[in-house]
Amino acid sequence: MKLSAIIHRFLFQRRAEQNLFKLFPLRNNDMISVGTVGPMLRSSMAEVSKHQLQSATSNNGRDHDSPPMKIVTREHTSRARPVSRSLKDLAKGKLLPPGLAEKALSAFEKVFTPELVELNEICTKHGMTIRMAGGAPRDIIQGILPHDIDFATTTSPEKMVEIFTSAEVRMLEYGSRAIEHGTVTVRINDKENYEITTTRSDTLTDGRHAKAVEFHQDWERDANRRDLTVNSMFLDLNGILYDYFDGFHDLINEQVRFVGEADERIQEDYLRIMRYFRFYGRIKSQADEHDADTLSSIRRNAAGLAGIAGERIWVELKKILKGKYADHLVKIMSECGVTQHIGLPEHGDDAKLTQLYSRSEDYDITEAAVLSAYLRTTQEVEVLHKRLKMSKLEYTTMLYVIENRSSYRKGNSEYYKHLIVDSSSERTQCHKRCIQLAAYMNDQTVYDSLRTWDIPTLPFSAKVFIELGIPKGKKLSLGVGIVKQKWKDSNFTATSEELADYARQVVQSGQLS
């Protein structure tokens, strides 16, 4: 690791240890801690000698001193309330449950890879403020290490390009379209990508995405354009959480709420209806605690989903099906008039979907197989595929499940193995479909047998018959089929020599005459 990166990690720790903590009233009898805190990166200190650290901090000590404690408030509201809080204070103030507090601080610490430290070093050097945005703050508060980290910044997109060009940082997306929407994607050390977007407001939308945007330096206005309150928070690299719309309170109290007016947020991008259901399944611990007004807004705007690309809907729907309460959520979607606008029947088979979903955790079952339970006919699969443009495997899995569930051969692994090896060029696809059918039918025996089974290759060549005088054509095909059946009957254990001997017996017995 570079010395500069090590020093930066040390300075984060130094800030954390210098912080003061105070309590401020939030609402009623609730209290929150407000201050600043850095990640607990003590391991970095061991990598640098005391002399090196003193030298590094003495050059520009003012920049590295812990900043004065500052409370960010919404002064234009009737009751100015704190919206800036440190993770460590939230833990100390017991607003985060003890177990979750430890996980949140740990997740925050772990995001500081050498690549992120280097990105922060570059941004700090050029006076560019960056804050984690979107899913990363939410995940960290939940004690989850985010897979992707996106940032927001008050720096203009043009200035970002200038900064990263001068720092010789590779940029993956910084063309006119990216600049138009304020997003620059950088790749650090050819290892990690970070998407950085200028704070903005969407001034013109078409129900699918922003058609025109206005860049500004107002963090609250940027938060206001986001979909749900739990996704509207920012978290800087000193551990300060900026929360303008009670996203933290909603997350801890399992509230799934749109930012501002639900109708307005939905009409900016109707896909947010699907995102509401996805995050409900992710955040809530009870299946049926929807806010009536929110569902009313969804019901009023459900038809807008007809204009959303099927691929985008399928991405969200698959996440819903993999999350909690999928059966319940699909039912609510139907009651809100959502399903008929996304390719599903207005009223599907709720009972069968619930039955399948209740045991889905016992199997590695795909979203396509799960959703098959909601559909009654192959015609409904065709309609859904036309709307969502699923992959070939997803589409054929749905068809296969629906076509074969009424004639399924429970416990008969041999039958399905024979079926797979007879499936010509698509044996791998057939293998996957059969596994999903077994999971759908709650057949642990066949499911386990197929999952641990590698598709064998017939150890026999038609040349054996040709050398025995059998010409190409129907007789040759018949002979190969007879030998293949012998191989299957041996549970695929017959060797090439044994099958060649058997081929001679077939010819000598006159079976191909």
Secondary structure as GFF3:
##gff-version 3
##sequence-region A 1 513
A	DSSP	alpha_helix	3	18	.	.	.	ID=ss1
A	DSSP	beta_strand	22	25	.	.	.	ID=ss2
A	DSSP	beta_strand	31	34	.	.	.	ID=ss3
A	DSSP	three_ten_helix	42	47	.	.	.	ID=ss4
A	DSSP	alpha_helix	50	58	.	.	.	ID=ss5
A	DSSP	alpha_helix	61	64	.	.	.	ID=ss6
A	DSSP	beta_strand	84	86	.	.	.	ID=ss7
A	DSSP	alpha_helix	87	92	.	.	.	ID=ss8
A	DSSP	alpha_helix	98	110	.	.	.	ID=ss9
A	DSSP	alpha_helix	114	125	.	.	.	ID=ss10
A	DSSP	beta_strand	130	133	.	.	.	ID=ss11
A	DSSP	alpha_helix	135	141	.	.	.	ID=ss12
A	DSSP	beta_strand	150	153	.	.	.	ID=ss13
A	DSSP	alpha_helix	157	166	.	.	.	ID=ss14
A	DSSP	beta_strand	170	173	.	.	.	ID=ss15
A	DSSP	alpha_helix	176	181	.	.	.	ID=ss16
A	DSSP	beta_strand	183	188	.	.	.	ID=ss17
A	DSSP	beta_strand	192	198	.	.	.	ID=ss18
A	DSSP	beta_strand	200	205	.	.	.	ID=ss19
A	DSSP	beta_strand	210	215	.	.	.	ID=ss20
A	DSSP	alpha_helix	219	224	.	.	.	ID=ss21
A	DSSP	three_ten_helix	229	231	.	.	.	ID=ss22
A	DSSP	beta_strand	234	236	.	.	.	ID=ss23
A	DSSP	beta_strand	240	242	.	.	.	ID=ss24
A	DSSP	alpha_helix	247	252	.	.	.	ID=ss25
A	DSSP	alpha_helix	262	268	.	.	.	ID=ss26
A	DSSP	alpha_helix	272	283	.	.	.	ID=ss27
A	DSSP	alpha_helix	292	301	.	.	.	ID=ss28
A	DSSP	three_ten_helix	302	307	.	.	.	ID=ss29
A	DSSP	alpha_helix	310	322	.	.	.	ID=ss30
A	DSSP	alpha_helix	326	335	.	.	.	ID=ss31
A	DSSP	three_ten_helix	339	341	.	.	.	ID=ss32
A	DSSP	alpha_helix	350	357	.	.	.	ID=ss33
A	DSSP	three_ten_helix	360	362	.	.	.	ID=ss34
A	DSSP	alpha_helix	367	372	.	.	.	ID=ss35
A	DSSP	alpha_helix	378	388	.	.	.	ID=ss36
A	DSSP	alpha_helix	392	404	.	.	.	ID=ss37
A	DSSP	three_ten_helix	405	407	.	.	.	ID=ss38
A	DSSP	alpha_helix	413	421	.	.	.	ID=ss39
A	DSSP	three_ten_helix	424	426	.	.	.	ID=ss40
A	DSSP	alpha_helix	427	440	.	.	.	ID=ss41
A	DSSP	alpha_helix	444	451	.	.	.	ID=ss42
A	DSSP	alpha_helix	463	467	.	.	.	ID=ss43
A	DSSP	alpha_helix	474	489	.	.	.	ID=ss44
A	DSSP	alpha_helix	496	508	.	.	.	ID=ss45
###
